[in-house]
Amino acid sequence: MRITNYTTATPDGAIRSIEIMSPADGTQVTEFVQVNGTVSIAPFENNLSYFIYDEAGNQLGVGPITVTAPDFGAPGTFSELIPLAGIPADTTIYLEIHDLSAADGSLLALDAVKLIVK
């Protein structure tokens, strides 16, 4: 079963979450996808990671996403144009955005959308 949303709590109880605002689930995309969203707590050095998987779970892409936030640990936003080069047409993909711990690489937050490459 695929995880499509994951949150954790900080030691003081604040919820660390990612929300992809666009594109919506089921959106058809071509050679790029514009992804926009928010984070409840800015990640370490304002960096998130994206991962692209096909339905079989094969990783098709990975890269960084920069968060804009007014201060360390404050809520923030992201907007990134992600390339889909080399992904065949009519492929269903899952675009996952992760906040990973700088200390140990563990997952702190995740959101995902299902997209169709045309």
C-alpha positions as CSV (number, residue, x, y, z in Angstrom):
1,M,0.0,0.0,0.0
2,R,1.3,3.4,-1.0
3,I,1.7,6.2,1.6
4,T,0.2,9.4,0.2
5,N,0.3,11.5,3.3
6,Y,2.5,11.4,6.4
7,T,3.0,13.8,9.3
8,T,5.0,13.8,12.5
9,A,5.0,16.0,15.7
10,T,7.9,18.0,17.0
11,P,8.9,17.6,20.7
12,D,6.7,20.6,21.6
13,G,3.6,19.0,19.8
14,A,3.6,21.1,16.6
15,I,2.6,19.0,13.5
16,R,5.1,18.9,10.7
17,S,3.2,18.5,7.4
18,I,3.4,19.1,3.6
19,E,0.4,19.9,1.5
20,I,0.6,19.8,-2.3
21,M,-1.9,22.5,-3.5
22,S,-1.5,21.8,-7.2
23,P,-1.6,19.8,-9.3
24,A,-4.6,17.8,-8.2
25,D,-4.8,14.1,-8.2
26,G,-5.4,12.7,-11.7
27,T,-4.0,15.7,-13.5
28,Q,-2.5,15.0,-17.0
29,V,1.0,16.3,-17.4
30,T,3.5,16.4,-20.2
31,E,7.3,17.0,-20.1
32,F,7.1,19.1,-16.9
33,V,4.9,19.5,-13.9
34,Q,4.5,22.6,-11.9
35,V,4.1,21.7,-8.2
36,N,3.0,24.2,-5.6
37,G,2.3,23.7,-1.9
38,T,2.9,24.6,1.7
39,V,4.7,23.2,4.7
40,S,3.6,23.8,8.3
41,I,7.3,23.9,9.5
42,A,10.1,24.9,7.2
43,P,12.5,22.0,6.7
44,F,16.2,22.0,7.6
45,E,18.0,24.5,5.3
46,N,14.6,25.0,3.6
47,N,15.1,21.9,1.5
48,L,12.6,19.2,0.6
49,S,13.0,16.3,-1.8
50,Y,10.7,15.1,-4.6
51,F,10.6,11.5,-5.8
52,I,8.7,10.2,-8.8
53,Y,7.5,6.6,-8.9
54,D,5.6,4.5,-11.4
55,E,2.7,2.2,-10.3
56,A,5.2,-0.7,-9.8
57,G,7.2,1.4,-7.4
58,N,10.2,2.0,-9.7
59,Q,11.8,5.4,-9.0
60,L,11.8,7.5,-12.2
61,G,13.1,10.8,-10.8
62,V,14.4,12.6,-7.7
63,G,15.5,16.1,-6.9
64,P,15.4,19.1,-4.5
65,I,12.6,21.5,-3.8
66,T,13.4,24.8,-2.1
67,V,11.0,26.2,0.5
68,T,10.4,29.9,1.0
69,A,9.8,30.8,4.7
70,P,10.2,34.0,6.7
71,D,12.2,32.3,9.5
72,F,13.7,28.9,10.6
73,G,10.8,26.5,11.5
74,A,8.1,28.9,10.3
75,P,5.4,27.9,7.8
76,G,6.5,28.2,4.2
77,T,5.6,27.6,0.6
78,F,7.2,26.0,-2.4
79,S,6.8,26.2,-6.2
80,E,8.9,24.0,-8.4
81,L,8.9,23.1,-12.1
82,I,9.8,19.4,-12.2
83,P,11.1,17.7,-15.4
84,L,9.5,14.5,-16.5
85,A,11.9,13.8,-19.4
86,G,12.2,10.1,-20.3
87,I,8.9,9.0,-18.7
88,P,6.8,7.4,-21.4
89,A,3.4,8.7,-22.4
90,D,0.4,7.1,-20.7
91,T,2.4,6.3,-17.6
92,T,0.7,6.8,-14.2
93,I,3.2,8.3,-11.8
94,Y,3.2,9.3,-8.1
95,L,4.9,12.5,-7.3
96,E,6.0,12.5,-3.6
97,I,7.4,15.4,-1.7
98,H,9.4,14.4,1.4
99,D,10.8,16.3,4.4
100,L,13.7,14.1,5.5
101,S,15.6,14.4,8.7
102,A,19.1,15.9,8.2
103,A,20.2,13.9,11.3
104,D,19.3,10.4,10.2
105,G,17.4,10.5,6.9
106,S,14.1,9.4,8.5
107,L,10.8,10.6,7.0
108,L,9.3,13.7,8.8
109,A,6.5,14.5,6.4
110,L,5.2,13.5,3.0
111,D,2.5,14.4,0.6
112,A,1.8,12.8,-2.8
113,V,-0.3,13.2,-5.9
114,K,-1.1,10.7,-8.7
115,L,-0.5,12.0,-12.2
116,I,-0.8,10.8,-15.8
117,V,2.0,11.5,-18.2
118,K,0.6,12.3,-21.7
